[in-house]
């Protein structure tokens, strides 16, 4: 929970029946915000969260915090529904699956002439180009994300600096001898989006995947995902996690087909709209 968290509690005849706590993050992409993280709410009756939000949001709005985010367990349909009836919509999905017991592919992952291999330092120029592909895609319809896009030089310099970092799997997909996609695997603790309460033990993380627009439809995204899953198994992880924007039509279809199941939903509301 962020420093300076504020919220509300509900008390019934038998004592505490619920609480709601939210804190703010550095503005940037998120606007003047309040975040209710995975440990920021608990109620004995889902309907109570609506009263808690009404009380807490009064202060948040008065403080100029008009962008509200909440992480809700995906299995708790009553709680998700209560937040929907507070004007929130689904923005993001956190998901997990067991690691495969054996290789997802009989050989180096192949689909329609696509093969996956470990990245090499000479791949950095195209890796940097692929770093721009995902935020550009998410700026388009129907995602409309306002996230910033680095310059190609910035992305290249970042890769030059971090390429030899330990604990990461940097993979690329090739088609007809040309790199067309990339993915990154690592331990889940390296993701700031997955707080301790929301992450399983001994979990690997599919942290990034992108395919050049002209190469989509070849199966490169799926091949990269399978390769990261194989890496998580080989590294001794017992589960694999990832996350995606619910409105990203590509990732929201590809990752569930690889067996990822939603665990938490990030819901969002912008006041005054």
Secondary structure as UniProt FT lines:
FT   TURN            3..4
FT   STRAND          6..12
FT   TURN            13..14
FT   STRAND          15..23
FT   HELIX           28..30
FT   STRAND          33..36
FT   TURN            38..39
FT   STRAND          41..43
FT   TURN            46..47
FT   HELIX           48..62
FT   TURN            63..64
FT   STRAND          67..73
FT   TURN            74..75
FT   HELIX           77..84
FT   TURN            85..87
FT   STRAND          89..98
FT   STRAND          110..111
FT   TURN            112..113
FT   STRAND          114..118
FT   HELIX           121..123
FT   HELIX           124..138
FT   TURN            141..143
FT   HELIX           152..162
FT   TURN            163..164
FT   TURN            166..167
FT   STRAND          169..175
FT   TURN            176..177
FT   STRAND          178..187
FT   HELIX           188..190
FT   TURN            192..193
FT   HELIX           196..198
FT   TURN            201..202
FT   STRAND          203..211
FT   HELIX           213..215
FT   TURN            216..217
FT   HELIX           220..234
FT   TURN            235..236
FT   STRAND          239..245
FT   TURN            246..247
FT   TURN            249..250
FT   HELIX           251..257
FT   TURN            258..259
FT   STRAND          261..270
FT   TURN            271..272
//
